[in-house]
Amino acid sequence: MNLPTMTKADLVEEVIRATELPRKESETIVETIFESIIQTLKEDKKIEIRGFGSFRTRQRRGRIGRNPKTGEKVEVPAKRIPFFKPSKELKEFVNGESSGQPAPAPAPTPAPR
């Protein structure tokens, strides 16, 4: 199933719509936010946006992997990876809980014949 995707250009359009600022200034706002997040993570600092979530880096251990083409063992080095943890409020909103309505029930599965 192909879900619709919001792109950086869509975010710029949203800033234009909400603020009525010119496109160039709206692009600068979106770019500045992303650059700030990236720079803070590079400095191994945590970013917390209340009501939205937090960004930080996690250390991934090195391991032995396999080359899928040859099956040969390959050493995968340790590295830092970005990690996002959504806030409780964001989780509730996504699940329809914050608007006072219950989360939608899962679709019933047909009985086997």
Gaussian input, Z-matrix of N, CA and C with variables (Angstrom, degrees):
# hf/3-21g

backbone

0 1
 N
 C     1     B1
 C     2     B2     1     A1
 N     3     B3     2     A2     1     D1
 C     4     B4     3     A3     2     D2
 C     5     B5     4     A4     3     D3
 N     6     B6     5     A5     4     D4
 C     7     B7     6     A6     5     D5
 C     8     B8     7     A7     6     D6
 N     9     B9     8     A8     7     D7
 C    10    B10     9     A9     8     D8
 C    11    B11    10    A10     9     D9
 N    12    B12    11    A11    10    D10
 C    13    B13    12    A12    11    D11
 C    14    B14    13    A13    12    D12
 N    15    B15    14    A14    13    D13
 C    16    B16    15    A15    14    D14
 C    17    B17    16    A16    15    D15
 N    18    B18    17    A17    16    D16
 C    19    B19    18    A18    17    D17
 C    20    B20    19    A19    18    D18
 N    21    B21    20    A20    19    D19
 C    22    B22    21    A21    20    D20
 C    23    B23    22    A22    21    D21
 N    24    B24    23    A23    22    D22
 C    25    B25    24    A24    23    D23
 C    26    B26    25    A25    24    D24
 N    27    B27    26    A26    25    D25
 C    28    B28    27    A27    26    D26
 C    29    B29    28    A28    27    D27
 N    30    B30    29    A29    28    D28
 C    31    B31    30    A30    29    D29
 C    32    B32    31    A31    30    D30
 N    33    B33    32    A32    31    D31
 C    34    B34    33    A33    32    D32
 C    35    B35    34    A34    33    D33
 N    36    B36    35    A35    34    D34
 C    37    B37    36    A36    35    D35
 C    38    B38    37    A37    36    D36
 N    39    B39    38    A38    37    D37
 C    40    B40    39    A39    38    D38
 C    41    B41    40    A40    39    D39
 N    42    B42    41    A41    40    D40
 C    43    B43    42    A42    41    D41
 C    44    B44    43    A43    42    D42
 N    45    B45    44    A44    43    D43
 C    46    B46    45    A45    44    D44
 C    47    B47    46    A46    45    D45
 N    48    B48    47    A47    46    D46
 C    49    B49    48    A48    47    D47
 C    50    B50    49    A49    48    D48
 N    51    B51    50    A50    49    D49
 C    52    B52    51    A51    50    D50
 C    53    B53    52    A52    51    D51
 N    54    B54    53    A53    52    D52
 C    55    B55    54    A54    53    D53
 C    56    B56    55    A55    54    D54
 N    57    B57    56    A56    55    D55
 C    58    B58    57    A57    56    D56
 C    59    B59    58    A58    57    D57
 N    60    B60    59    A59    58    D58
 C    61    B61    60    A60    59    D59
 C    62    B62    61    A61    60    D60
 N    63    B63    62    A62    61    D61
 C    64    B64    63    A63    62    D62
 C    65    B65    64    A64    63    D63
 N    66    B66    65    A65    64    D64
 C    67    B67    66    A66    65    D65
 C    68    B68    67    A67    66    D66
 N    69    B69    68    A68    67    D67
 C    70    B70    69    A69    68    D68
 C    71    B71    70    A70    69    D69
 N    72    B72    71    A71    70    D70
 C    73    B73    72    A72    71    D71
 C    74    B74    73    A73    72    D72
 N    75    B75    74    A74    73    D73
 C    76    B76    75    A75    74    D74
 C    77    B77    76    A76    75    D75
 N    78    B78    77    A77    76    D76
 C    79    B79    78    A78    77    D77
 C    80    B80    79    A79    78    D78
 N    81    B81    80    A80    79    D79
 C    82    B82    81    A81    80    D80
 C    83    B83    82    A82    81    D81
 N    84    B84    83    A83    82    D82
 C    85    B85    84    A84    83    D83
 C    86    B86    85    A85    84    D84
 N    87    B87    86    A86    85    D85
 C    88    B88    87    A87    86    D86
 C    89    B89    88    A88    87    D87
 N    90    B90    89    A89    88    D88
 C    91    B91    90    A90    89    D89
 C    92    B92    91    A91    90    D90
 N    93    B93    92    A92    91    D91
 C    94    B94    93    A93    92    D92
 C    95    B95    94    A94    93    D93
 N    96    B96    95    A95    94    D94
 C    97    B97    96    A96    95    D95
 C    98    B98    97    A97    96    D96
 N    99    B99    98    A98    97    D97
 C   100   B100    99    A99    98    D98
 C   101   B101   100   A100    99    D99
 N   102   B102   101   A101   100   D100
 C   103   B103   102   A102   101   D101
 C   104   B104   103   A103   102   D102
 N   105   B105   104   A104   103   D103
 C   106   B106   105   A105   104   D104
 C   107   B107   106   A106   105   D105
 N   108   B108   107   A107   106   D106
 C   109   B109   108   A108   107   D107
 C   110   B110   109   A109   108   D108
 N   111   B111   110   A110   109   D109
 C   112   B112   111   A111   110   D110
 C   113   B113   112   A112   111   D111
 N   114   B114   113   A113   112   D112
 C   115   B115   114   A114   113   D113
 C   116   B116   115   A115   114   D114
 N   117   B117   116   A116   115   D115
 C   118   B118   117   A117   116   D116
 C   119   B119   118   A118   117   D117
 N   120   B120   119   A119   118   D118
 C   121   B121   120   A120   119   D119
 C   122   B122   121   A121   120   D120
 N   123   B123   122   A122   121   D121
 C   124   B124   123   A123   122   D122
 C   125   B125   124   A124   123   D123
 N   126   B126   125   A125   124   D124
 C   127   B127   126   A126   125   D125
 C   128   B128   127   A127   126   D126
 N   129   B129   128   A128   127   D127
 C   130   B130   129   A129   128   D128
 C   131   B131   130   A130   129   D129
 N   132   B132   131   A131   130   D130
 C   133   B133   132   A132   131   D131
 C   134   B134   133   A133   132   D132
 N   135   B135   134   A134   133   D133
 C   136   B136   135   A135   134   D134
 C   137   B137   136   A136   135   D135
 N   138   B138   137   A137   136   D136
 C   139   B139   138   A138   137   D137
 C   140   B140   139   A139   138   D138
 N   141   B141   140   A140   139   D139
 C   142   B142   141   A141   140   D140
 C   143   B143   142   A142   141   D141
 N   144   B144   143   A143   142   D142
 C   145   B145   144   A144   143   D143
 C   146   B146   145   A145   144   D144
 N   147   B147   146   A146   145   D145
 C   148   B148   147   A147   146   D146
 C   149   B149   148   A148   147   D147
 N   150   B150   149   A149   148   D148
 C   151   B151   150   A150   149   D149
 C   152   B152   151   A151   150   D150
 N   153   B153   152   A152   151   D151
 C   154   B154   153   A153   152   D152
 C   155   B155   154   A154   153   D153
 N   156   B156   155   A155   154   D154
 C   157   B157   156   A156   155   D155
 C   158   B158   157   A157   156   D156
 N   159   B159   158   A158   157   D157
 C   160   B160   159   A159   158   D158
 C   161   B161   160   A160   159   D159
 N   162   B162   161   A161   160   D160
 C   163   B163   162   A162   161   D161
 C   164   B164   163   A163   162   D162
 N   165   B165   164   A164   163   D163
 C   166   B166   165   A165   164   D164
 C   167   B167   166   A166   165   D165
 N   168   B168   167   A167   166   D166
 C   169   B169   168   A168   167   D167
 C   170   B170   169   A169   168   D168
 N   171   B171   170   A170   169   D169
 C   172   B172   171   A171   170   D170
 C   173   B173   172   A172   171   D171
 N   174   B174   173   A173   172   D172
 C   175   B175   174   A174   173   D173
 C   176   B176   175   A175   174   D174
 N   177   B177   176   A176   175   D175
 C   178   B178   177   A177   176   D176
 C   179   B179   178   A178   177   D177
 N   180   B180   179   A179   178   D178
 C   181   B181   180   A180   179   D179
 C   182   B182   181   A181   180   D180
 N   183   B183   182   A182   181   D181
 C   184   B184   183   A183   182   D182
 C   185   B185   184   A184   183   D183
 N   186   B186   185   A185   184   D184
 C   187   B187   186   A186   185   D185
 C   188   B188   187   A187   186   D186
 N   189   B189   188   A188   187   D187
 C   190   B190   189   A189   188   D188
 C   191   B191   190   A190   189   D189
 N   192   B192   191   A191   190   D190
 C   193   B193   192   A192   191   D191
 C   194   B194   193   A193   192   D192
 N   195   B195   194   A194   193   D193
 C   196   B196   195   A195   194   D194
 C   197   B197   196   A196   195   D195
 N   198   B198   197   A197   196   D196
 C   199   B199   198   A198   197   D197
 C   200   B200   199   A199   198   D198
 N   201   B201   200   A200   199   D199
 C   202   B202   201   A201   200   D200
 C   203   B203   202   A202   201   D201
 N   204   B204   203   A203   202   D202
 C   205   B205   204   A204   203   D203
 C   206   B206   205   A205   204   D204
 N   207   B207   206   A206   205   D205
 C   208   B208   207   A207   206   D206
 C   209   B209   208   A208   207   D207
 N   210   B210   209   A209   208   D208
 C   211   B211   210   A210   209   D209
 C   212   B212   211   A211   210   D210
 N   213   B213   212   A212   211   D211
 C   214   B214   213   A213   212   D212
 C   215   B215   214   A214   213   D213
 N   216   B216   215   A215   214   D214
 C   217   B217   216   A216   215   D215
 C   218   B218   217   A217   216   D216
 N   219   B219   218   A218   217   D217
 C   220   B220   219   A219   218   D218
 C   221   B221   220   A220   219   D219
 N   222   B222   221   A221   220   D220
 C   223   B223   222   A222   221   D221
 C   224   B224   223   A223   222   D222
 N   225   B225   224   A224   223   D223
 C   226   B226   225   A225   224   D224
 C   227   B227   226   A226   225   D225
 N   228   B228   227   A227   226   D226
 C   229   B229   228   A228   227   D227
 C   230   B230   229   A229   228   D228
 N   231   B231   230   A230   229   D229
 C   232   B232   231   A231   230   D230
 C   233   B233   232   A232   231   D231
 N   234   B234   233   A233   232   D232
 C   235   B235   234   A234   233   D233
 C   236   B236   235   A235   234   D234
 N   237   B237   236   A236   235   D235
 C   238   B238   237   A237   236   D236
 C   239   B239   238   A238   237   D237
 N   240   B240   239   A239   238   D238
 C   241   B241   240   A240   239   D239
 C   242   B242   241   A241   240   D240
 N   243   B243   242   A242   241   D241
 C   244   B244   243   A243   242   D242
 C   245   B245   244   A244   243   D243
 N   246   B246   245   A245   244   D244
 C   247   B247   246   A246   245   D245
 C   248   B248   247   A247   246   D246
 N   249   B249   248   A248   247   D247
 C   250   B250   249   A249   248   D248
 C   251   B251   250   A250   249   D249
 N   252   B252   251   A251   250   D250
 C   253   B253   252   A252   251   D251
 C   254   B254   253   A253   252   D252
 N   255   B255   254   A254   253   D253
 C   256   B256   255   A255   254   D254
 C   257   B257   256   A256   255   D255
 N   258   B258   257   A257   256   D256
 C   259   B259   258   A258   257   D257
 C   260   B260   259   A259   258   D258
 N   261   B261   260   A260   259   D259
 C   262   B262   261   A261   260   D260
 C   263   B263   262   A262   261   D261
 N   264   B264   263   A263   262   D262
 C   265   B265   264   A264   263   D263
 C   266   B266   265   A265   264   D264
 N   267   B267   266   A266   265   D265
 C   268   B268   267   A267   266   D266
 C   269   B269   268   A268   267   D267
 N   270   B270   269   A269   268   D268
 C   271   B271   270   A270   269   D269
 C   272   B272   271   A271   270   D270
 N   273   B273   272   A272   271   D271
 C   274   B274   273   A273   272   D272
 C   275   B275   274   A274   273   D273
 N   276   B276   275   A275   274   D274
 C   277   B277   276   A276   275   D275
 C   278   B278   277   A277   276   D276
 N   279   B279   278   A278   277   D277
 C   280   B280   279   A279   278   D278
 C   281   B281   280   A280   279   D279
 N   282   B282   281   A281   280   D280
 C   283   B283   282   A282   281   D281
 C   284   B284   283   A283   282   D282
 N   285   B285   284   A284   283   D283
 C   286   B286   285   A285   284   D284
 C   287   B287   286   A286   285   D285
 N   288   B288   287   A287   286   D286
 C   289   B289   288   A288   287   D287
 C   290   B290   289   A289   288   D288
 N   291   B291   290   A290   289   D289
 C   292   B292   291   A291   290   D290
 C   293   B293   292   A292   291   D291
 N   294   B294   293   A293   292   D292
 C   295   B295   294   A294   293   D293
 C   296   B296   295   A295   294   D294
 N   297   B297   296   A296   295   D295
 C   298   B298   297   A297   296   D296
 C   299   B299   298   A298   297   D297
 N   300   B300   299   A299   298   D298
 C   301   B301   300   A300   299   D299
 C   302   B302   301   A301   300   D300
 N   303   B303   302   A302   301   D301
 C   304   B304   303   A303   302   D302
 C   305   B305   304   A304   303   D303
 N   306   B306   305   A305   304   D304
 C   307   B307   306   A306   305   D305
 C   308   B308   307   A307   306   D306
 N   309   B309   308   A308   307   D307
 C   310   B310   309   A309   308   D308
 C   311   B311   310   A310   309   D309
 N   312   B312   311   A311   310   D310
 C   313   B313   312   A312   311   D311
 C   314   B314   313   A313   312   D312
 N   315   B315   314   A314   313   D313
 C   316   B316   315   A315   314   D314
 C   317   B317   316   A316   315   D315
 N   318   B318   317   A317   316   D316
 C   319   B319   318   A318   317   D317
 C   320   B320   319   A319   318   D318
 N   321   B321   320   A320   319   D319
 C   322   B322   321   A321   320   D320
 C   323   B323   322   A322   321   D321
 N   324   B324   323   A323   322   D322
 C   325   B325   324   A324   323   D323
 C   326   B326   325   A325   324   D324
 N   327   B327   326   A326   325   D325
 C   328   B328   327   A327   326   D326
 C   329   B329   328   A328   327   D327
 N   330   B330   329   A329   328   D328
 C   331   B331   330   A330   329   D329
 C   332   B332   331   A331   330   D330
 N   333   B333   332   A332   331   D331
 C   334   B334   333   A333   332   D332
 C   335   B335   334   A334   333   D333
 N   336   B336   335   A335   334   D334
 C   337   B337   336   A336   335   D335
 C   338   B338   337   A337   336   D336

   B1=1.4485
   B2=1.5317
   B3=1.3071
   B4=1.4523
   B5=1.5223
   B6=1.3199
   B7=1.4619
   B8=1.5192
   B9=1.3317
   B10=1.4632
   B11=1.5326
   B12=1.3173
   B13=1.4593
   B14=1.5175
   B15=1.3311
   B16=1.4650
   B17=1.5227
   B18=1.3152
   B19=1.4564
   B20=1.5260
   B21=1.3263
   B22=1.4676
   B23=1.5263
   B24=1.3245
   B25=1.4716
   B26=1.5289
   B27=1.3386
   B28=1.4671
   B29=1.5246
   B30=1.3151
   B31=1.4722
   B32=1.5239
   B33=1.3284
   B34=1.4677
   B35=1.5277
   B36=1.3279
   B37=1.4701
   B38=1.5248
   B39=1.3213
   B40=1.4581
   B41=1.5327
   B42=1.3384
   B43=1.4726
   B44=1.5270
   B45=1.3323
   B46=1.4683
   B47=1.5324
   B48=1.3281
   B49=1.4581
   B50=1.5398
   B51=1.3303
   B52=1.4628
   B53=1.5224
   B54=1.3406
   B55=1.4617
   B56=1.5217
   B57=1.3432
   B58=1.4589
   B59=1.5423
   B60=1.3383
   B61=1.4663
   B62=1.5229
   B63=1.3352
   B64=1.4744
   B65=1.5349
   B66=1.3311
   B67=1.4643
   B68=1.5326
   B69=1.3203
   B70=1.4687
   B71=1.5290
   B72=1.3259
   B73=1.4656
   B74=1.5305
   B75=1.3129
   B76=1.4693
   B77=1.5298
   B78=1.3302
   B79=1.4651
   B80=1.5253
   B81=1.3334
   B82=1.4569
   B83=1.5210
   B84=1.3147
   B85=1.4712
   B86=1.5302
   B87=1.3282
   B88=1.4659
   B89=1.5287
   B90=1.3245
   B91=1.4697
   B92=1.5239
   B93=1.3386
   B94=1.4628
   B95=1.5239
   B96=1.3221
   B97=1.4681
   B98=1.5290
   B99=1.3341
   B100=1.4590
   B101=1.5275
   B102=1.3192
   B103=1.4633
   B104=1.5255
   B105=1.3283
   B106=1.4656
   B107=1.5199
   B108=1.3266
   B109=1.4652
   B110=1.5267
   B111=1.3281
   B112=1.4672
   B113=1.5263
   B114=1.3282
   B115=1.4688
   B116=1.5241
   B117=1.3357
   B118=1.4593
   B119=1.5285
   B120=1.3390
   B121=1.4601
   B122=1.5223
   B123=1.3400
   B124=1.4728
   B125=1.5199
   B126=1.3326
   B127=1.4714
   B128=1.5238
   B129=1.3254
   B130=1.4527
   B131=1.5287
   B132=1.3324
   B133=1.4552
   B134=1.5173
   B135=1.3314
   B136=1.4570
   B137=1.5296
   B138=1.3225
   B139=1.4669
   B140=1.5188
   B141=1.3235
   B142=1.4576
   B143=1.5166
   B144=1.3193
   B145=1.4626
   B146=1.5268
   B147=1.3219
   B148=1.4691
   B149=1.5279
   B150=1.3120
   B151=1.4547
   B152=1.5195
   B153=1.3354
   B154=1.4639
   B155=1.5250
   B156=1.3401
   B157=1.4516
   B158=1.5116
   B159=1.3217
   B160=1.4592
   B161=1.5237
   B162=1.3234
   B163=1.4562
   B164=1.5220
   B165=1.3122
   B166=1.4577
   B167=1.5216
   B168=1.3156
   B169=1.4587
   B170=1.5230
   B171=1.3007
   B172=1.4578
   B173=1.5160
   B174=1.3140
   B175=1.4631
   B176=1.5262
   B177=1.3081
   B178=1.4664
   B179=1.5287
   B180=1.3143
   B181=1.4617
   B182=1.5229
   B183=1.3205
   B184=1.4588
   B185=1.5231
   B186=1.3083
   B187=1.4603
   B188=1.5224
   B189=1.3007
   B190=1.4581
   B191=1.5308
   B192=1.3280
   B193=1.4553
   B194=1.5155
   B195=1.3056
   B196=1.4624
   B197=1.5189
   B198=1.3225
   B199=1.4514
   B200=1.5248
   B201=1.3474
   B202=1.4690
   B203=1.5241
   B204=1.3292
   B205=1.4693
   B206=1.5291
   B207=1.3419
   B208=1.4628
   B209=1.5211
   B210=1.3421
   B211=1.4586
   B212=1.5196
   B213=1.3377
   B214=1.4613
   B215=1.5272
   B216=1.3538
   B217=1.4598
   B218=1.5289
   B219=1.3466
   B220=1.4559
   B221=1.5232
   B222=1.3311
   B223=1.4580
   B224=1.5294
   B225=1.3327
   B226=1.4660
   B227=1.5190
   B228=1.3399
   B229=1.4616
   B230=1.5294
   B231=1.3261
   B232=1.4623
   B233=1.5264
   B234=1.3357
   B235=1.4668
   B236=1.5152
   B237=1.3162
   B238=1.4614
   B239=1.5213
   B240=1.3418
   B241=1.4594
   B242=1.5266
   B243=1.3444
   B244=1.4611
   B245=1.5242
   B246=1.3252
   B247=1.4563
   B248=1.5276
   B249=1.3390
   B250=1.4653
   B251=1.5121
   B252=1.3250
   B253=1.4576
   B254=1.5209
   B255=1.3378
   B256=1.4735
   B257=1.5224
   B258=1.3327
   B259=1.4592
   B260=1.5236
   B261=1.3166
   B262=1.4633
   B263=1.5291
   B264=1.3458
   B265=1.4645
   B266=1.5266
   B267=1.3310
   B268=1.4645
   B269=1.5236
   B270=1.3282
   B271=1.4694
   B272=1.5275
   B273=1.3347
   B274=1.4655
   B275=1.5249
   B276=1.3299
   B277=1.4530
   B278=1.5244
   B279=1.3229
   B280=1.4653
   B281=1.5231
   B282=1.3258
   B283=1.4626
   B284=1.5193
   B285=1.3407
   B286=1.4490
   B287=1.5096
   B288=1.3384
   B289=1.4510
   B290=1.5242
   B291=1.3331
   B292=1.4646
   B293=1.5174
   B294=1.3044
   B295=1.4614
   B296=1.5234
   B297=1.3399
   B298=1.4493
   B299=1.5227
   B300=1.3062
   B301=1.4554
   B302=1.5200
   B303=1.3190
   B304=1.4628
   B305=1.5222
   B306=1.3073
   B307=1.4648
   B308=1.5233
   B309=1.3349
   B310=1.4643
   B311=1.5227
   B312=1.3196
   B313=1.4717
   B314=1.5148
   B315=1.3329
   B316=1.4726
   B317=1.5188
   B318=1.3082
   B319=1.4664
   B320=1.5191
   B321=1.3277
   B322=1.4587
   B323=1.5258
   B324=1.3104
   B325=1.4642
   B326=1.5172
   B327=1.3113
   B328=1.4631
   B329=1.5247
   B330=1.3197
   B331=1.4681
   B332=1.5262
   B333=1.3288
   B334=1.4728
   B335=1.5235
   B336=1.3084
   B337=1.4786
   B338=1.4901
   A1=108.77
   A2=117.42
   A3=123.08
   A4=110.19
   A5=116.78
   A6=120.81
   A7=109.36
   A8=117.61
   A9=119.40
   A10=109.54
   A11=115.40
   A12=121.09
   A13=110.00
   A14=116.32
   A15=120.10
   A16=107.16
   A17=117.14
   A18=122.58
   A19=110.30
   A20=114.94
   A21=119.87
   A22=109.83
   A23=117.23
   A24=121.07
   A25=110.77
   A26=116.68
   A27=120.58
   A28=110.66
   A29=116.46
   A30=119.97
   A31=110.77
   A32=116.60
   A33=120.72
   A34=109.25
   A35=116.95
   A36=120.78
   A37=111.51
   A38=116.74
   A39=121.36
   A40=110.83
   A41=117.16
   A42=120.72
   A43=109.81
   A44=117.29
   A45=121.60
   A46=109.52
   A47=116.13
   A48=120.91
   A49=111.70
   A50=116.58
   A51=120.67
   A52=112.97
   A53=117.40
   A54=120.15
   A55=114.19
   A56=116.06
   A57=122.61
   A58=112.00
   A59=115.54
   A60=120.59
   A61=108.93
   A62=117.18
   A63=120.12
   A64=110.68
   A65=115.60
   A66=121.70
   A67=111.93
   A68=117.55
   A69=120.83
   A70=110.77
   A71=116.83
   A72=120.32
   A73=110.74
   A74=117.17
   A75=120.92
   A76=110.74
   A77=116.93
   A78=120.80
   A79=110.35
   A80=117.07
   A81=121.53
   A82=111.02
   A83=117.50
   A84=121.83
   A85=110.09
   A86=116.54
   A87=120.61
   A88=110.24
   A89=117.90
   A90=121.98
   A91=111.27
   A92=117.11
   A93=121.22
   A94=110.95
   A95=116.96
   A96=120.22
   A97=109.93
   A98=117.01
   A99=119.92
   A100=111.46
   A101=117.74
   A102=121.03
   A103=111.19
   A104=116.94
   A105=120.90
   A106=111.12
   A107=116.50
   A108=120.55
   A109=109.96
   A110=117.19
   A111=121.78
   A112=110.64
   A113=117.39
   A114=121.03
   A115=111.01
   A116=117.24
   A117=120.78
   A118=110.64
   A119=117.34
   A120=120.13
   A121=111.70
   A122=117.49
   A123=120.84
   A124=110.83
   A125=115.97
   A126=121.34
   A127=111.61
   A128=116.93
   A129=124.56
   A130=112.06
   A131=115.55
   A132=121.82
   A133=108.96
   A134=116.12
   A135=122.44
   A136=109.09
   A137=116.19
   A138=122.38
   A139=106.67
   A140=116.89
   A141=120.60
   A142=109.37
   A143=116.14
   A144=122.30
   A145=105.75
   A146=115.93
   A147=121.46
   A148=111.03
   A149=115.63
   A150=121.49
   A151=113.38
   A152=117.41
   A153=121.20
   A154=110.46
   A155=116.91
   A156=120.44
   A157=111.14
   A158=115.53
   A159=120.21
   A160=110.63
   A161=114.60
   A162=123.19
   A163=107.51
   A164=116.47
   A165=121.38
   A166=107.84
   A167=115.65
   A168=118.43
   A169=108.40
   A170=115.06
   A171=122.44
   A172=107.96
   A173=114.72
   A174=119.79
   A175=108.28
   A176=116.54
   A177=121.28
   A178=106.87
   A179=116.38
   A180=121.07
   A181=111.11
   A182=115.03
   A183=120.24
   A184=109.06
   A185=116.77
   A186=120.53
   A187=109.29
   A188=114.18
   A189=120.33
   A190=106.76
   A191=116.56
   A192=121.96
   A193=109.67
   A194=116.27
   A195=121.28
   A196=109.69
   A197=115.31
   A198=121.18
   A199=106.60
   A200=117.74
   A201=118.61
   A202=114.34
   A203=117.29
   A204=119.53
   A205=111.97
   A206=115.54
   A207=119.42
   A208=113.36
   A209=117.41
   A210=120.14
   A211=111.94
   A212=116.03
   A213=121.63
   A214=110.15
   A215=116.47
   A216=120.80
   A217=109.22
   A218=114.71
   A219=120.69
   A220=107.86
   A221=115.96
   A222=119.70
   A223=108.93
   A224=116.25
   A225=122.27
   A226=106.08
   A227=118.31
   A228=120.32
   A229=112.48
   A230=116.04
   A231=122.11
   A232=107.98
   A233=116.00
   A234=119.09
   A235=109.88
   A236=115.22
   A237=121.51
   A238=107.97
   A239=115.04
   A240=119.45
   A241=109.05
   A242=118.22
   A243=120.00
   A244=109.86
   A245=115.90
   A246=121.62
   A247=108.53
   A248=117.07
   A249=122.54
   A250=109.19
   A251=116.18
   A252=121.33
   A253=107.56
   A254=117.88
   A255=119.94
   A256=110.98
   A257=116.20
   A258=121.07
   A259=109.68
   A260=115.59
   A261=121.01
   A262=109.61
   A263=117.01
   A264=121.38
   A265=111.18
   A266=117.54
   A267=120.64
   A268=110.49
   A269=117.01
   A270=120.34
   A271=110.47
   A272=115.78
   A273=119.68
   A274=111.24
   A275=116.52
   A276=120.09
   A277=111.27
   A278=116.84
   A279=121.46
   A280=110.53
   A281=116.34
   A282=120.68
   A283=113.16
   A284=117.41
   A285=121.18
   A286=114.36
   A287=118.03
   A288=121.31
   A289=113.31
   A290=118.22
   A291=120.15
   A292=112.59
   A293=118.53
   A294=120.39
   A295=111.59
   A296=116.30
   A297=119.68
   A298=113.23
   A299=117.51
   A300=119.86
   A301=109.23
   A302=118.52
   A303=120.15
   A304=111.01
   A305=114.10
   A306=119.51
   A307=108.34
   A308=117.84
   A309=119.66
   A310=110.74
   A311=116.42
   A312=121.19
   A313=108.61
   A314=116.70
   A315=118.59
   A316=110.27
   A317=115.90
   A318=120.96
   A319=109.00
   A320=118.00
   A321=119.79
   A322=110.40
   A323=114.90
   A324=119.18
   A325=108.22
   A326=118.03
   A327=120.30
   A328=110.42
   A329=115.60
   A330=120.94
   A331=109.09
   A332=116.59
   A333=118.78
   A334=110.12
   A335=116.55
   A336=121.99
   A337=111.03
   D1=129.66
   D2=179.68
   D3=-94.14
   D4=111.71
   D5=178.33
   D6=-88.22
   D7=148.69
   D8=175.73
   D9=-63.52
   D10=145.91
   D11=-177.66
   D12=-119.60
   D13=133.64
   D14=174.18
   D15=-91.12
   D16=128.72
   D17=-178.83
   D18=-104.22
   D19=174.01
   D20=176.56
   D21=-60.24
   D22=-38.81
   D23=177.92
   D24=-61.80
   D25=-37.02
   D26=176.83
   D27=-65.54
   D28=-39.12
   D29=177.28
   D30=-63.52
   D31=-41.75
   D32=177.30
   D33=-60.00
   D34=-45.01
   D35=178.23
   D36=-59.48
   D37=-38.66
   D38=179.19
   D39=-65.71
   D40=-40.41
   D41=176.97
   D42=-64.09
   D43=-42.58
   D44=178.19
   D45=-59.09
   D46=-47.03
   D47=-178.47
   D48=-63.30
   D49=-44.05
   D50=-175.29
   D51=-74.68
   D52=-33.16
   D53=-173.45
   D54=-108.64
   D55=-17.56
   D56=-174.50
   D57=60.22
   D58=25.56
   D59=174.70
   D60=-80.11
   D61=157.70
   D62=175.70
   D63=-62.47
   D64=156.58
   D65=-178.55
   D66=-54.16
   D67=-46.02
   D68=-176.03
   D69=-59.27
   D70=-44.34
   D71=179.84
   D72=-67.91
   D73=-37.89
   D74=178.43
   D75=-65.21
   D76=-40.91
   D77=176.45
   D78=-61.93
   D79=-40.58
   D80=179.13
   D81=-62.73
   D82=-40.41
   D83=179.24
   D84=-61.62
   D85=-50.66
   D86=-178.33
   D87=-62.88
   D88=-46.14
   D89=179.27
   D90=-60.47
   D91=-42.23
   D92=-178.87
   D93=-62.92
   D94=-40.85
   D95=178.57
   D96=-62.65
   D97=-48.76
   D98=-179.56
   D99=-63.12
   D100=-44.13
   D101=179.95
   D102=-62.88
   D103=-37.63
   D104=178.41
   D105=-64.99
   D106=-42.70
   D107=178.53
   D108=-63.07
   D109=-46.78
   D110=-178.85
   D111=-61.92
   D112=-46.67
   D113=-178.54
   D114=-62.77
   D115=-41.50
   D116=179.94
   D117=-64.27
   D118=-41.35
   D119=177.45
   D120=-66.56
   D121=-36.63
   D122=176.69
   D123=-60.73
   D124=-33.26
   D125=179.68
   D126=-83.76
   D127=8.12
   D128=179.20
   D129=58.61
   D130=38.84
   D131=176.34
   D132=-108.08
   D133=161.43
   D134=-179.61
   D135=-98.93
   D136=145.56
   D137=176.54
   D138=-116.44
   D139=126.48
   D140=178.67
   D141=-122.32
   D142=121.47
   D143=177.58
   D144=-115.58
   D145=101.99
   D146=-175.09
   D147=-56.46
   D148=135.23
   D149=-179.34
   D150=82.31
   D151=-5.80
   D152=-179.78
   D153=-120.23
   D154=-59.63
   D155=179.46
   D156=158.47
   D157=-171.57
   D158=-179.56
   D159=-132.62
   D160=147.93
   D161=176.52
   D162=-113.21
   D163=140.32
   D164=172.90
   D165=-158.02
   D166=176.88
   D167=176.28
   D168=-108.74
   D169=150.97
   D170=174.34
   D171=-121.85
   D172=148.30
   D173=178.11
   D174=-90.13
   D175=126.17
   D176=176.12
   D177=-103.38
   D178=128.10
   D179=-178.70
   D180=-68.35
   D181=154.41
   D182=173.08
   D183=-70.43
   D184=157.31
   D185=-178.83
   D186=-156.44
   D187=171.33
   D188=174.84
   D189=-100.00
   D190=122.65
   D191=178.11
   D192=-113.64
   D193=-174.31
   D194=177.93
   D195=-128.52
   D196=139.40
   D197=173.39
   D198=-72.01
   D199=119.77
   D200=-175.90
   D201=-63.74
   D202=-26.70
   D203=-179.83
   D204=-76.35
   D205=-46.59
   D206=-172.61
   D207=-102.18
   D208=-18.65
   D209=-176.48
   D210=79.94
   D211=-0.23
   D212=-178.38
   D213=-68.87
   D214=142.87
   D215=177.59
   D216=-71.55
   D217=137.90
   D218=-178.82
   D219=-133.86
   D220=136.84
   D221=177.71
   D222=-82.96
   D223=123.25
   D224=177.28
   D225=-100.98
   D226=117.32
   D227=-175.09
   D228=-72.27
   D229=159.42
   D230=174.95
   D231=-64.98
   D232=149.63
   D233=179.16
   D234=-157.94
   D235=162.32
   D236=174.60
   D237=-94.28
   D238=139.84
   D239=178.06
   D240=-126.71
   D241=145.46
   D242=176.41
   D243=-72.46
   D244=145.41
   D245=-178.16
   D246=-138.13
   D247=134.44
   D248=177.40
   D249=-115.52
   D250=131.05
   D251=175.95
   D252=-118.04
   D253=114.13
   D254=-179.23
   D255=-69.38
   D256=149.73
   D257=177.41
   D258=-74.72
   D259=163.93
   D260=176.49
   D261=-58.29
   D262=-42.24
   D263=-179.10
   D264=-61.78
   D265=-42.36
   D266=179.70
   D267=-65.15
   D268=-42.98
   D269=178.32
   D270=-59.60
   D271=-44.64
   D272=-179.96
   D273=-64.45
   D274=-41.55
   D275=-179.64
   D276=-63.04
   D277=-45.31
   D278=-179.42
   D279=-62.09
   D280=-33.49
   D281=-179.40
   D282=-91.00
   D283=8.42
   D284=175.92
   D285=74.91
   D286=14.78
   D287=-176.07
   D288=-86.98
   D289=-27.17
   D290=-174.08
   D291=-77.98
   D292=-17.93
   D293=-178.33
   D294=-91.06
   D295=11.49
   D296=178.72
   D297=84.84
   D298=-2.31
   D299=179.23
   D300=-106.66
   D301=144.60
   D302=-179.38
   D303=-69.75
   D304=157.32
   D305=176.38
   D306=-62.37
   D307=145.25
   D308=-179.21
   D309=-62.73
   D310=141.55
   D311=178.67
   D312=-72.43
   D313=145.75
   D314=177.43
   D315=-63.92
   D316=150.46
   D317=179.75
   D318=-64.80
   D319=138.87
   D320=179.83
   D321=-66.60
   D322=143.48
   D323=178.49
   D324=-91.88
   D325=136.59
   D326=-179.57
   D327=-65.62
   D328=143.79
   D329=177.93
   D330=-70.41
   D331=141.05
   D332=178.74
   D333=-66.23
   D334=146.19
   D335=-178.75
   D336=-98.92

